[in-house]
Amino acid sequence: MAAPRLLTRAKPWLPWAAVSAVLAVVTIRAILTATGGEPAVPLDDTFIHFQYAKSFASGKPLAYSPGAAPTPGATSLLWPMVLGVFHALGLGELRLVWVAWVLGFASLSLLAMETHRLALGLTRRPVAIAAGAMVPAFGGLVWCAGSGMEVVPFAWLLVWSARLAADQAEKSEPPTRAARITLVLVACAAQLMRPEGAIALVCAGVALLRRPERAWAVVPLAGLALPPLLNRLLTGQAASTTALSKWLPFNPYYQDERLWGALGGNLELLFGTLLDGRVWSAIFIPAGGRVIAWLALPALVFLAFRQKRVHRGAFVLLVALGMLIPASFDCMLCNRLRYLWPFAPAWFIALGALCEGIGLALARFTPHAGVALAAGLAGAFASQLSPSIDDLAHSADAIRKQQSSLGRWAKDALPKDAIIGVNDTGAIAYFSGRRTFDVVGLTTKSEPRFWAAGAGSRFEHYERMPRHELPTHFIVYPEWMAVSPLMGEVLTSRTVDATILGGKTMTAYVADYAPLLSAEKPLGEVKGELVDRLDVADLESEAAHGYALFWATQPENRVHESWVDERHAADGGRAGRTLDRFTLAVRPGAKLVARVIVDTPMALDVWVDGKKLDPLSASAQLDWQELALELPADTPDKVARVELAPPSGQTFTSLHYFVLAGP
């Protein structure tokens, strides 16, 4: 009896499964053709999940690489847990790619079915079917299903949660205990799959709040604490390193009006360019459709009220508006827009609502206009499938030739106790089996704030670190790393031309730490007892001296090199300065020394506690220079506010400040 009952329950899913199976075969065949038969994925981040899956399978959860402390770098906690089960069963290495493919395309079929079910009640069945068909027709989701990432499984859990919540909210009779538990579990799973799954918990909480047993509404809302609690339990840190590295509100350069400007710019990009099928979204979305997208959400709201399905419409709208969340990331455009696509199914339902609304308006003339329009939209998305799959295959081969190849090289060429500094941390860690030091900070929890600050701050941070904790080697994109003084002997490189990559050439170096601490003292002729020192770009030193960032940017935070008495020296600094303001301990008659770079001759005005002193005259030269000023005899012996400013309209690069006493 159980088998027939199971078959009956599975029957609605079978057509969607058949479509997804065909897509899986076509997609995987394209990848294997491009790679010469080797399973491969198009994102280095996929291997971050694989590496964390390995840690769960080994009983050392979230310990990213051998000998490393656990770190909260898994944006998705549930996905590596699931993959870890298969890894523990012996399906590790490249076999895990096949597991991720099976789960990805199975989730695609389930997502299509749930999208269809969620649309029912808002639209007629044929239009709801068309909305569901847009899921496998959409190249962005097919690309993500073949990527090995958590995108499609998360989208399925998110839409499933919204559908279960809508069903419970619309029923007149109280839901069964089993139904409530199912809703809570699915919503919590969505939250564990990605942080944006908080939307699922909100939908569940609202649905349960309407029932007589309102206490149940607290359960999904409590689920919001699951990811930080697990991170805290397993790593000692609640905040995800991904959020610290990539979320604009945590970025020191995006505060107040600059933050709002960045968010506004991302929203304009989303609604004006991406939804119009241009530039970054051109391979997935037919060009020129932004007006249709703009009308979709108002049509959804109209139809929800007309059909008296307010809760269902509200939940679909909430999921659709989840696409605004990536607008708060500093990497909204990366990885083929994968942060946006989990919310696309709700937009497909909204597009179905738009077609239904048009169909209602034209019903007097033709009864099938809405269905025809919805089917046409599904067909329009399907027309982009071929370039989407081609890009997926080309990208997977590019990752194989660059990051995966360098990971295999590191396994054979580097000693087992090597620590590899990386800025793409997935495949190199997965294939090398070596400990990694993630300069971006996704999988090394001490590093996010220094990556966000810029290259000069990373250099200064490394000066403070114990040498045994620093990488012995680097495998990086040189232009990303931007700390060339620490790049020693070149060991090998991989050059691949593909837009999915962070750079054309990734290079392996021996680390060279000779330049560290090479510029901690004045290098010019001025000598004396050190009273105080501000090391610009050193975040700890800046904080201790109240250094004002003003309108600083990450690209202006750089490492600068110089040769002093035939000695190679390097120092972090900030370019583009129109005003430096900070505090220093000063003394009467002491010398204030400023290490700066200017590109034109200028006089830098100096104030100490608001009193203007003689200017510092700087000559134009590519190298840095140290300018000295003797403080007046009436200068108080205290910590004072110091300001330096170039002439109006000019800028300078600030590297270091010293106060020296004595001859």
N, C-alpha and C positions, 0 to 999 in steps of 0.2 A: 504493500500500500504506500510505503514511503516514496518509492521511485516514481510512480505515476503522479503523486502529489508534487514532488519536486519538479517533474517535467512540466506540470501545469503552471507552476509558479515561474519557471524559467522561460516559458513560451513567449511572453512579450519581449524578452531580451534577445531571443535568438536572431531576429532580423538585424538588429544593431550589431550583434556579435559577428554575424556573417560579413557585414560591410567592413567592420574593423579588422577582421581577419584578412580580408583581401588587401586592405590598406597596409597591414603589417607585412604581408608577403612582398608587396611591391616596394615598400620603403626599405625593408631589411635587405632585399635583393639589390637595391640601388646602392646601399652602403657597402655591402660586401663586394660589389663590382668595383666601386671606387677604391677600396682598400686592398684589393687582391685576395679577398676571402677572409680577412681578419675582422672579427667583431670590433666595432669602434663607436665612440659617441662624440658628438659635436661640441661638447663643453668640458673644459677642464674642471668646472665645478662638480660635474657628475662624479669625478673620482674623489672629491672631498666626501661625498656621501658614501662612496665605496670604502674609503679609508675609515670613516667612522663606523660603518657596518662591520669592518674587520675588528675594530676595538670592542664593539658589543659582543661579537662572536668569541673574542678571546677572554671575555670576562673583565676587561679593563675599559669600561664605557667612557667615551669622549677623550681618552688618551690618544691624541691624534697620530703620533709616531713613536717609535721605540725610545723609551727613556724620557719622554716628554710628560709634563703634568697634564691632567685633564683640563680641557679648555672648552668654554661654551660657544664653540664655533659652528655647531650644527644648527643652521637656521631651521631646518626640519628635524625634529627629534624622532618622529614616527617613521619616516622613510628609511633612515639607516637602521633603525631597530628591525623593521620588516626585512630589509636586505640582509641584516646580520643573521637572521634565522637561516636563510639559504646559504650564507657563507659558512655557518657552523655545520651545515649538512654536506659540505664539501664542494659547494658551487662558488668557489672564490676565483680570483684572477679574472681572466676574460670571460669565464663562464657566468660571472655575475652580470655581464652586459646582457646576455640572453635572458636572465631572470628579469632584469629591469625592462627589457623590451616586452616580455610577456605581460608583466604587470601594467606597463604603460598602455599598451593597446587594449588590454582587457578593461582598464579604467576608462579608455576612450569610448568603448561600447556602452559601459554603464553610465557614463556621463551623458551620452546621446539619449539613452532611455530616460534618465531622470530629467533632462531638459524638456523632453516631450511631455513627461508627466507633470512637470511644474507648469508648463504652458497650458495644459488642459484646464478648463474652467475660465481662463482668460480669453482663449480663442477656441474656435471650432477644432475638431480633431484633425482634419487635413492640414490646417495651418500649424497646429501643434506638432504634427509629424514633420512638417517642413522645418520648423524651428529646431527640432531634434536632429534633422538631417544636416543642418548647418554645422553641427559639431564635427562629424567626420569629413565634411566638405571643406572645413577651414584649415588652411595650411599651417597656421600658427600652432594649433593644437596637435596636428599630425606631426609637425616638427618636434614639438615638445614630447610627444609620446615616444618618438624615436631617440630622444636625447638622453634617456635614463634618469631624468630629473623627476622631482616630485610634483611637477606642475599639473599634469593631468589627473593623477590620483587626488591631489588637493582640490582641483576643480570639481571632481565627482563628489567628494565628501561635502563640499560647500553647497552644491546644488541639491544634493540629497537631503542635507539638513534643512535647507529652505523649503523643499517639497514636503518633508515630514512635518515641519512646523506649520506650513500652510494647511495641510490636511487636518491637523489637530485643531487649529484655530477655527476652521470652518465647520467642524462637526458640532451638532447640537448636544450630543451625549458626551459625557466625560470620557477621555481616552483610558484605555486599559493600562494597568501597571506596566505590562510588557511594552506597550507603545511609548509610554513616557521614558522608560529606561532606554529603549532603542534610540529615541530622539536625543537624549542626553549623551549617550555613548558616541553616536555619529558626530554630534557637534563637538564633543571633546576631542575626537579623533581629528576633526578638521583643524582645531586649534593646535594640536600637536604636530600636524603635518606642515603647517606654516603659521606664523604669528597672525596673519590676516584672517585666519580662521576664527578670530574673535567675532567676526560677522555672524558665523553660524551659531555661536553661543548666544548672541543677542537675539537672533531669530527664535531660537529655542526658548529663551527666557520670556520673550513677549508672548509666544504661543501658550506656554504653561501658566503665565500670569492670568490668563483669561479663565482658567478652569477653577472649579471650586477648591481643588487642592493647590492653592497658590504657593504653598511652601516649596513645591517642586521647582518653582522659577529660580530659587536661590541656587539650586544645584548647578545648572549650566553657567550661571554667572560666576560661581566659585571656580569653574573650570578655567577662567581667565588666568588664574594664578598657577596653572599647571606647568607651563614652560619655565617661568622663573624659579619655581620651587624645585623642579627637576635639575635645572642648571645649578642652582645653589647646592643641592644635595650632592651632585656628582662632581662639581668643579670648585665649589666655594664662591662662585660669582653668579649672581642672578641675571645680570644683564648680558644679552647676547653680544658677542664681539662683532657680529655682522652689523647690528644696529649701531654700535659705537663707531664702526668704520664707515658706514654708508648712509646713515640717516642724517639728513640735513640739520635737524635741530641739535644734534650732538656735534656738528662741525663748528669749530671756533670762528670760522670766517663767515658763517651764515647766521647772523643774529639780527633781531629787530627788523628794520626795513629791508636789509639785504636778504634776510630769510624770506620775507613776504615777496620780495621781487623774484627770488629764485623759484618759489612755489608758483607764482603767477606765470612766469616764463614757461615752466613745465606744463602747466594747464593749457596755456596757449598752444604749446607744441602738440599736446595730446589731441585737443579738439580741432586745431587748425591744420595739422600736418599728418599725424599718425592715423587718425580716423578717416583721413582723406586718401589713404593709400599712397602716400608719397614718401620718398627717401627711405627711411628705415623700415617702413611697413609695406613698401611697394611689392615685395614678393608674396605677401599674404592677403592684402586687401585690394580689391579693384579700385582703380584711381577715380577720384571725383565723387566719392560717396559721403562726404562729411555732412552735407545738408540732410541726407537721409538719416544719418546717425543722430544729428541734432534733434530731429523730429521724433525719434523712436521713444525716448523716455517720456515726453509729454503724452504721446499716444498710449503708452503703457498705463500712465496714471488715469487718463480718460477712460480707457477700457475697464480698468479695475473698478472704478466707481460705477460705470454703466452696468457691469456684470454683477455688481454687489460682491466682489471678491477683493475687498480692500486689503485684507491681511496678505493674501497671496501676491497682490500687486506690490504691496509695501516691501515684502521680503525679496521679490525679484529686483525691485528698485534699489534696495540696500546692497544686494550683491553686485549689481551693475555699477553702483557708485563706488564700490571697492576699487575700481580701476583708478580712482583718484589717489589711493594710498601710495602707489609707486611714484606719484608726482612729488612726494616728499623725500625720495631717494636721490642721491647724487649720481645714480647709475641707472636711471629709468630706461635709457636707450640700449643698455648692454644686453648681450646674450640673446639677440633677436627678439627683444621686448618680452622676454619670458615672464617678467613680473606682471605684465598686463593681462596675459591670456587666460589665467584662471577665472577672470570675471567676464570673459567674452560670452559664455553661454547665456548669461542674463541679458546681454545686449541682443542675442539672437531671439530671445523671447520678446524683447521690446520691439525688435524689427517685425516679428510675427504680429504683434499687437498693432503696429503701424499698418501692415498689410490688411489686417482684419478691419481696422477702422476705415481704410480706403474702400475695402470691399463692401462695408455697410453703406457707405455713401453712394456706391455705384450699384447697389443691389437691384434698384429699379431697372437698370439697363442690362446688367449681366450678373448672375448669381455666383459666379466663380472667380470674380476679379481678385479677391483677397487671396485665395488659394494659388492662383496663377502667379501673383506677385511674390508670394512667399517662396514658391518653387523656383521662381526666377532668381531670387536672391541666393538661394542655396546653390543654384547652378553657377551664379557669378562667383561665389566663393570657390566652388569646385574648379573653376577655370584657372585658379591660381595654384592648384595642387602640384602640378608638374614642376614649376620653378621652385616651389617650397621643398619638395622632396629632393630635387637636384642640389639645392643649397645645403640641405641636411647632409647628404652624402659627401659633398665636397668639404664641408666643415668637419665632419667626422674624420675624413682622411687627413685634413690639416692638423688636427689635434694629435692624431697618430704619428704623423711625421715629425712633429715638433716636441710637445711636452712628453708624450708617451715614449718617444725615442730617446729623449734626454734622461728620462727616468730609468730606462733600461741601461743606458750608457753608465749612469751613476752607480747602478748596482754592480756593474762589472769593473768600473774604473776607480771608484773611490773606496777608501778604507771603511770598515764597518762602523767605526766610531766617528765618522764624518758627520758634521752638522751642516746641512745645506740651507743657505738663505735663499728664499724663493719669493717671487711675487705672484706666481700662479702655482698654487700649492698642491693641487689635486693629483695629477698623473705622476709628477716627479716623486711625491711621497709614496704613492700606491705601488709603482713599479720598482723603485729603488730599494725600498725597505730600510731607508736611512732616516735618521731624525731630521726634521725640518724646522727651520726658523722662518715663520711667515712674516715678512716685512710689512705686509698690508695689515696684519693683525687678525685675520679671520680665524686662524687656528693657533695663534700664539697670543694669549690674552693680554700680555704686557704691551703690545705694539699698536693697537688701533689709534690711540691719540697722537702718536708720533707720525703715523702714516697720514692722518688727516691734516696734521700741521704742515708737513712738507719736508723736502729733502734735507734742508739745513738742520731741522730739529731732529731728524733721524740720526744724522751724523753726530750731533751733540749728545743725543741719548746713548749712542754706542760708546762715547767717551766715558760715560758714567757706569757702564755695565762691566761686570767682571769678565775678563777675557775668555774664561773657559765656557761662558754662556753664549758667546758670539759664534756665528757660523765660521766653520773652517773653509767653506767654499760658498760661492754664489752661483745660482743658475737663474738668470734674470733677463728681462728686457733692459738693456743699459739705459734707454731713454726714460723708462719708468722708474728705475732705481735711482738714477740721477745723483749717485754718490761715487763718481768715478775714482776719487783718490783711494778708495778701499778695494777697487777691482785690480787684483794682481795679475798673475800669469793667465793668459787665455788657454783653456784646455781643449775646448771644442765648442761648436755652435751648430744650430739648425736654422736654416733660412727657408721659410715657406711663405708664399704669397697667398693669403686668404684673409678676408675681412673679419672673420670670426676671431682671429687671434689678436692678442694685445699688441703685437708688434711683428714685423717681418722676420727679425732675427732674434733668437734667444741664445744667450751665450753662457758658457760655464767658465768660472774664474776660480783661481786660488785667492782666498781672502788675504788682503794686505792691510794690517792695522798700524803700520809705522806712522801714518799721518795723524792718528788719534793723539790728542793732547799736545799737538805740535804748535799750537797758537794760544796756549793758555796764559802766556806772559807777554808783555810788550816786546816786540821784536825790533824796535827801532833804537834810537840813541838814548831815549829817556829812561832813566833807571831810578830806583828808590824802593822804599818799603811799601808793600802792597797794603793799602787801607781798605779798599773795596773793589769789586769787579762785577760788571754786568756782561754776561755772555749772551749776546743777542741770538735768538733762535733756539737757545737752550731753554726749554719750557720751564724747568725748575728755577733756573736763574731769573728768567723773566717774571715768574710769579713772585719770587722773593723780592724783586725790585720794582714791582708794580708797573711793569713795562706795558704801555698802552698800544694795542694793536691798531686802533683806528680802522682804516680801510685796507688793512693788509689782506693779501690773497695767498693761497697755497703756492702758485707758480713763482711768486716773488721770494719764497723761502728756499734759499739755495745754498750750495756748498761752493766756496771760493778758494782757489789755490794760489800759492805764491812761492817764490824761491827766495829765501833769506839766507845770505852767506852760504850759498850752495846747498841749503837744506830745504827739503820739500815740506811746506806747511799748508795746512788747510783749516778753514774756519767756516762755520755756518753763519748766515746773515740774512737780512731782509732788504730786498731792493724796493725801489719805488717809494721811498720815504719822503714825505713832505713835512713831517714833524716827528721827532722822537721825544717821548716824555716818560720819565722813570725816576726812581729814587736811588741815591748813592750816599754812602757815608763820606763826608768831606771834612777837611781841616784847613785852618788858615795856612796859606803858603804852599799847600799841596798842589800837585800837578794833576790836571784832568787830561787824560789821553783818550782820544777817540780814534778807533780804527775804522776807516770808511773807504768807499770807492765812489768816485765821481767821474762823469764823462765830459764835463766842461769845468774850467776854472770857476771857483765860487768861494764866497765867504759864508761860512755857517754861523748863524747867530746863536749865542749861548746865553741861557738864563739859569741862575741858581736861586731857588726860592723866590722867583719873580724878579730878581735883580739882573739886569742885562750886563753881561761882561764883554770883554773884547772878543771879536769874532775869530773863528778858526779859519785860516786861509788854506784852501785845498787846491792843488794843481790837477789838471786833467791827465789821467794815466789809467791804463787798463788794470794795473796791479793795485792792490790795496795800499793805503798809506796811513801812517799814524800821526795825528795832529795833537800837539800839546799846548795847554794853556795853564799858566800859573794862577791859582785862585788868590784873590785879594787877601790882605792881612786881616781884614775885618770879617772874613767868612766864618760863620759859626762852626764849632766842632760838633756836628750832629748829622743825622740822616736828612738830606735835603732833596727837594724836587729839582730835577735837572731837565732842561729842555734844549733841543738843538733843532734848528730849522734852516733850510736852504733859502735862497732868494725866491720870491714869488714865481710860480710857474716852473720851477726846477725841482729835481729829486736827487736823492743820494742813496747809496747802499750802506746800511749800518751793520757792523760786525761785532764790535767789542768796545767796552768802555772800562777804563781803569782809573783809580785814584791812587797816586803814588806820593809818599811823604819822604822827605830827606833829599839829599843832594842827587 
